[in-house]
Amino acid sequence: MVIGIYSKDFSEAFAELIAETHVSCYQISQFTGINQGYLSRLRSGEKGNPSAEVLFKICLAIAHYSKKVAIQDIEGLFNAAGRSLCLST
């Protein structure tokens, strides 16, 4: 799915990242305090893009639980939500 200049929508990017890292919505919820049901709805596409604060918390949780995550993966998730970490110089 193509959304604007981004190659994936947020739910697709989020689902792929948690599948690759083997981090569950439960783990993210426990680390961040974000409702697990809300995270599941983000993953399934029932909810739209999260706020920058929620997105940042999700990324911190994934990085905390997985050594498989790279900064490019996090930037990809931000991009899919229409945001950027401004990694390029």
Secondary structure, 3 states (H helix, E strand, C coil): CCECCECCCHHHHHHHHHHHHCCCHHHHHHHHCCCHHHHHHHHHCCCCCCCHHHHHHHHHHHHHHCCCCCHHHHHHHHHHCCCCCCCCC
